[in-house]
Amino acid sequence: MPQSKGLLVKENGLSSRVEGYPRPPSALSRRLEDRIRNLCAKLTAAKDSDEAQKPLSELQSATHELIKRLRARAIAVLGSQAAPGRKALATS
């Protein structure tokens, strides 16, 4: 059986192949964006730095995850092509 072309993307342990243009945002992406909004609201409502510490740490992790997913989508669309004078996108 021939293998499907495209980039293999993992989101929360689930794998899927991205072909050509990115798919509409998945439920996992929407949940992550909702979580980021919720954490921002908690930070805004925090009365002191002690109360903000846990949501801030969770927000940092969530934004790193979102950036990782956005990089994977950009690579799926752009492939290994990089804009002139720019380094190719790297996944980490």
Beta strands, then each sheet from edge to edge (+ up, - down):
strand 1: 7-11
strand 2: 14-18
sheet 1: 1+ 2-
end
